[in-house]
Amino acid sequence: MELMNRVAIVTGAAQGIGAAVARALVEGGARVAVVDVNEDGLDRLVAEFARSGLPVRPYCVDVRDASGVEMVAKRVEQEMGPVSILVNVAGVLRTGPVVDLSEDDWETVFAVNTTGVFHFCRAVSRLMVEHGGGSIITVSSNAAGVPRMHMSAYASSKAASTMFTKCLGLELAEYNVRCNVVAPGSTYTEMQRSMWGDTDGAQAVIDGSPATFRVGIPLRRLAEPADIADAVVFLVSDRARHITMQDLYVDGGAALRA
């Protein structure tokens, strides 16, 4: 229970990695505000957690709404206490060749994956500076550092949010606010499954695709959302108290990073 009574905000919490992060934080003792634009999804998550005896408090907001984000951050402080953890998970995916990508596709992906991170980081950073400390994690992607065919908008938006988070960490270090990035590879989520053309999708990802210049996964398995959540919990804990501005790839070795 190393996170006992710390107040955390998790965006994109209604499903997938966000839900797993929320669960891991609550199990670690934190009091968690779960944030998503999907109100029905939040209700289902709260009900599911309640059955397990894991209380969370829902806040429905679109991360693209700057004023709405500011209001939610202030409400969490008023209703739950000083925020010491922020985990940016909210994200969307639009795929396709660059020559066919629409302006709406490009703008929507950046509005959520990059500007949404900016909105929440800005709002919560102001609070953390006042408190004299905190930890911010942005869940990015290994696609931020490895070119992917038909994923230009997604990869670019994640690269931007990755560098933004590191710049934020440099600015906030003097206030004892640590900012790190967790970069998942292929993870068994609805977003991942949406890219599969058939029931062999998981094996195809594990094996890789020479035709699209994509290596497979050396550990021979997809990540589970809990694998990403475990990395987040470590980085927000005191065990990582001297780690900031780092980019931790959790991808089974798929990126072949040195």
C-alpha positions in Angstrom: 0.0 0.0 0.0 2.9 2.3 -0.9 0.5 4.9 -2.4 -1.8 5.1 0.6 -4.2 8.0 0.5 -2.4 9.7 -2.4 -4.9 11.3 -4.8 -4.5 10.3 -8.4 -6.2 11.4 -11.7 -6.3 8.8 -14.5 -7.6 9.9 -17.9 -9.0 7.5 -20.5 -10.0 5.3 -17.5 -13.2 3.8 -18.8 -11.4 0.8 -20.4 -8.2 -0.8 -21.4 -4.9 0.5 -20.1 -6.6 3.4 -18.3 -8.9 1.0 -16.3 -5.9 -1.2 -15.5 -3.9 1.8 -14.2 -6.8 2.9 -12.1 -7.2 -0.5 -10.6 -3.5 -0.8 -9.8 -3.4 2.6 -8.2 -6.4 1.8 -6.0 -4.9 -1.5 -5.0 -1.8 0.4 -4.1 -3.8 2.5 -1.7 -4.4 5.6 -3.8 -7.7 7.5 -4.0 -8.4 7.7 -7.7 -10.4 10.0 -9.9 -11.3 8.2 -13.1 -11.8 10.5 -16.0 -13.2 9.8 -19.5 -15.5 11.3 -22.1 -17.5 8.0 -22.0 -19.9 8.5 -19.2 -21.5 5.1 -19.6 -18.1 3.5 -19.5 -17.2 5.3 -16.3 -20.5 4.1 -14.7 -19.7 0.5 -15.6 -16.1 0.9 -14.3 -17.3 2.3 -11.0 -19.8 -0.5 -10.6 -17.2 -3.1 -11.4 -14.7 -1.6 -9.0 -17.4 -1.4 -6.3 -18.0 -5.1 -6.6 -14.4 -5.7 -5.8 -14.4 -3.2 -2.9 -12.3 -0.7 -4.8 -13.8 2.8 -4.6 -13.1 5.4 -7.3 -14.8 8.7 -8.2 -15.8 9.4 -11.8 -15.4 12.7 -13.6 -16.7 13.0 -17.2 -14.9 15.4 -19.4 -13.4 15.6 -22.9 -9.7 16.2 -22.6 -9.9 18.5 -25.6 -12.0 20.9 -23.5 -9.5 23.2 -21.8 -12.0 24.9 -19.5 -13.6 21.6 -18.6 -10.3 20.1 -17.7 -9.5 23.0 -15.5 -12.8 22.6 -13.7 -12.3 18.8 -13.2 -8.8 19.3 -11.7 -10.2 21.9 -9.3 -13.2 19.6 -8.4 -10.9 16.7 -7.7 -8.8 18.9 -5.3 -11.9 20.1 -3.5 -13.7 16.7 -3.3 -10.8 14.3 -2.8 -7.8 16.3 -1.7 -4.4 17.5 -3.1 -3.6 15.8 -6.4 -0.2 14.1 -6.3 -0.5 11.7 -9.3 -1.6 12.3 -12.9 -1.6 9.6 -15.5 -2.5 10.6 -19.1 -3.9 7.6 -20.8 -6.7 9.0 -23.0 -6.0 8.5 -26.7 -7.5 7.8 -30.1 -6.3 6.0 -33.2 -6.9 6.9 -36.8 -5.0 4.8 -39.4 -4.4 5.0 -43.1 -1.9 6.0 -45.7 -0.8 9.7 -45.4 -2.1 10.4 -48.9 -5.6 9.3 -47.8 -5.5 10.8 -44.3 -8.2 13.5 -43.8 -7.7 16.8 -42.0 -10.3 15.6 -39.4 -8.3 12.4 -38.8 -5.1 14.3 -38.2 -6.6 17.1 -36.1 -8.7 14.7 -34.0 -5.7 12.5 -33.1 -3.6 15.5 -32.1 -6.4 17.1 -30.2 -6.8 14.1 -27.9 -3.3 12.5 -27.8 -1.3 15.7 -27.6 -3.4 18.7 -26.8 -5.4 16.7 -24.3 -2.2 15.8 -22.5 -1.2 19.5 -22.5 -4.6 20.5 -21.0 -4.4 18.0 -18.1 -0.7 18.5 -17.4 -1.1 22.3 -17.3 -4.1 22.2 -15.0 -2.6 19.6 -12.6 1.0 21.1 -12.7 -0.3 24.3 -11.3 -1.7 22.4 -8.3 1.4 20.3 -7.8 3.7 23.3 -7.8 1.5 24.8 -5.0 1.8 21.5 -3.0 5.5 21.1 -3.6 5.6 17.8 -5.4 3.9 15.1 -7.5 4.3 12.7 -10.3 3.0 12.9 -13.9 3.0 9.9 -16.3 2.1 10.1 -20.0 1.2 6.8 -21.5 2.7 7.2 -25.0 3.6 4.4 -27.5 6.6 2.7 -28.9 5.3 4.1 -32.2 6.6 7.5 -31.0 10.1 6.3 -31.6 9.7 3.8 -34.4 8.2 4.7 -37.8 5.0 2.7 -38.6 3.2 2.5 -41.9 -0.3 3.8 -41.9 0.1 5.2 -38.4 1.6 8.7 -39.1 -1.0 10.7 -37.2 -0.9 8.4 -34.1 2.9 8.1 -34.0 3.4 11.8 -34.5 1.0 12.7 -31.8 2.6 10.3 -29.4 6.1 11.6 -30.2 4.8 15.2 -29.5 3.3 14.2 -26.2 6.4 12.3 -25.2 8.7 15.3 -25.8 6.2 17.7 -24.1 6.2 15.5 -21.0 10.0 15.6 -20.9 10.1 19.3 -21.3 7.5 19.6 -18.5 9.7 17.5 -16.3 12.6 19.8 -16.8 10.6 22.8 -15.9 9.0 21.2 -12.8 12.0 19.4 -11.4 12.8 22.3 -9.0 9.3 21.9 -7.5 9.8 18.1 -6.9 7.4 17.2 -9.7 8.6 14.2 -11.7 7.4 13.7 -15.2 7.9 10.4 -17.0 6.6 8.5 -20.1 5.5 4.9 -20.4 5.6 3.7 -24.0 3.6 0.5 -24.5 4.0 -1.7 -27.5 1.1 -3.9 -28.8 -1.2 -4.4 -25.9 -4.4 -6.5 -25.8 -6.9 -3.7 -25.8 -9.9 -2.7 -27.9 -7.7 -0.2 -29.8 -5.2 -3.0 -30.7 -8.0 -5.4 -31.7 -9.6 -2.8 -34.0 -6.5 -3.1 -36.3 -6.8 -6.8 -36.7 -8.4 -8.1 -39.9 -9.1 -11.6 -38.5 -8.8 -13.9 -35.5 -5.1 -14.4 -36.2 -4.4 -10.8 -35.5 -2.5 -11.4 -32.2 -0.2 -13.9 -33.8 0.5 -11.7 -36.8 1.6 -8.9 -34.4 3.8 -11.3 -32.5 5.4 -12.6 -35.7 6.0 -9.2 -37.3 5.5 -8.1 -40.9 8.5 -7.8 -43.2 6.2 -6.3 -45.9 5.5 -3.3 -43.6 9.1 -3.3 -42.1 7.7 -4.2 -38.7 9.6 -6.6 -36.4 7.7 -8.9 -34.1 7.8 -9.2 -30.3 10.9 -11.0 -29.0 9.1 -12.0 -25.8 6.5 -13.7 -28.0 3.4 -12.3 -26.4 1.2 -9.2 -26.4 1.3 -7.1 -23.3 -1.7 -7.1 -21.0 -3.0 -3.8 -19.7 -1.8 -4.8 -16.3 1.8 -4.9 -17.6 1.6 -1.2 -18.5 -0.1 -0.4 -15.2 2.7 -2.1 -13.2 5.2 0.2 -14.9 3.1 3.2 -14.1 2.8 2.3 -10.4 6.5 1.9 -10.1 7.2 5.3 -11.7 4.8 7.2 -9.5 6.0 5.4 -6.3 8.8 6.5 -4.0 10.9 3.7 -5.4 11.3 5.9 -8.5 11.9 9.1 -6.6 15.1 9.9 -8.5 13.7 9.1 -11.9 12.3 11.9 -14.1 12.1 12.8 -17.8 12.5 9.1 -18.8 10.8 7.1 -21.5 10.2 3.5 -20.4 9.3 1.1 -23.3 7.0 -1.7 -22.2 6.8 -3.6 -25.5 8.5 -7.0 -25.1 11.5 -5.8 -26.9 9.7 -4.9 -30.1 11.3 -1.6 -30.6 14.9 -3.0 -30.4 16.0 0.0 -28.5 19.6 0.3 -27.5 
